[in-house]
Amino acid sequence: MSTAVRQSGVRERSQKRTAYRFPPGFQRNVLWYAFRKVRPANPIFLFQHLNQTYGDIAHYKLAHNHIVFLNHPDYIREVLVVQNDNFIKERTVRRTKMLLGEGMITSEGSVHRAQRLAAQPAFHRQRIGEYAAIMVEEAARTRDSWRGGEQRDIAADMMHLTLNVVARTLFATDLRQEVSELAAAINRIMSRYNFLIMLPAAEWLVHLRPPGLAAFVRERNRIDAAVYRMIDAHCRSGRDRGSLLDLMIAASSADDIRSRKSLRDQVITMFLAGYETVANALSWTWYLLSENPDCELKFHSEVDRVLQGDLPSFETVPRLRYTENVMAESLRLYPPAWAMGRYARNDFALGEFFLPARTTVLISQFITHRDPRYFPDPLRFDPNRFSPESKAQRTKFTYFPFGAGVRQCIGESFAWMEGVLILATLAQKWKLKLVPGHQIEPQPLITLRPKYGMWMQVEPR
Ligand code: HEM
């Protein structure tokens, strides 16, 4: 290569570099700030700090990687909807492949489209209506197993309940025998999740099995075994019940090891996405109701008035309006999916800024949902924010607990219905009060969990 050509190449590259226009943000590497200014173990503190200091868009670097944090509906819409073709899921999501494999949350492009298309019929309105009876039956079973005056970890109860619901509705499987073991294995994996995300080359280290990762592999094998048992039993029965698992089996190519693994990935993804989120949403809702007796009273009176002592059903859900608003407000303050990330394939513009390919874009429901510009007095629990009039006045992309655009949650209608039915069924008989002195701290793992569980006293109504 001639010297002239080489020089012009260098000139072009440096011109391109200077053409980028980065938003304001940290001048030094983020780790320096993380340790000096915010608590490194909790990314929510970092986001809060960025937002308070730099506003709607902030930039920082982690090693050589550019990261921008967004908190404005226009930017959020740009990334999730308008320019969505330019983005794939970011590194921490891709890393969950160690557990989830290539399921709908982690897959991209044509694989993602095919998986979403295959699963879609299981989430049609009519199918969801058919799930209602199972949701109520499981909720009633939980309700009847509680005793007045006892103190329970409601977070664990909600996990077991929603795990059973997903197993029976989407996979036509009764997991009751295994549910505790399965939930415990998933719990143990989740508690290692942050550690795994931070570890360099964790994907490769898993094969060498150093101590922390050996435990991860052990728990994953346990979960896999349960999932494979379920798939095999389904295939052996030869009956197509039209469940999500049947749809997935029908869409998988051949009866080889690869399609078995792919089936496993899709099942495990749907399980995790479908139960842990709803369980956390419910735990936070019980907590918020317990802290806000006026709202709790309105909720109870709606349940009593609409149901008149009968169990709720698909038909009664539309009349449980206040209950739905309670859940909506809980999803605002404690969104189980508390942040989302994308990774840019190509250079892209965002407002007045111009950013390079391979930039990571982070968005946090937890931060945007608590922004006083969109939700005045943001820490106040007020289900009336979700009355039709208030909703109509609100700017779009300021409330997005289920994401937006082509990757929007496929289970959204399922989740609303399940949440409302479970809240109403349990509240017919019980009132839950936070055990005095029990510490509450949101822990942002894959989902936003109550760090110390949710210990509550069960009181008859
Ligand atoms: C309150 C409950 C739930 C919340 C807050 C929630 C939240 C979300 C969010 C924010 C996304 C988008 C992630 C992104 O774009 O990066 C998502 C995707 C997804 N959710 Fe949910 N979800 C809930 C319940 C469910 C349920 C019940 C199911 C299944 C039964 C489910 C299955 C999925 C799947 C498969 C995806 C990936 C969709 C795709 O990429 O095409 N979710 N969820």
Residues whose N, C-alpha, C, O or C-beta is under 5 A from the ligand:
A	BS01	HEM	M104 I105 R116 M270 A273 G274 T277 V278 A281 P336 A337 M340 F400 P401 F402 G403 V406 R407 Q408 C409 I410 G411 F414 A415
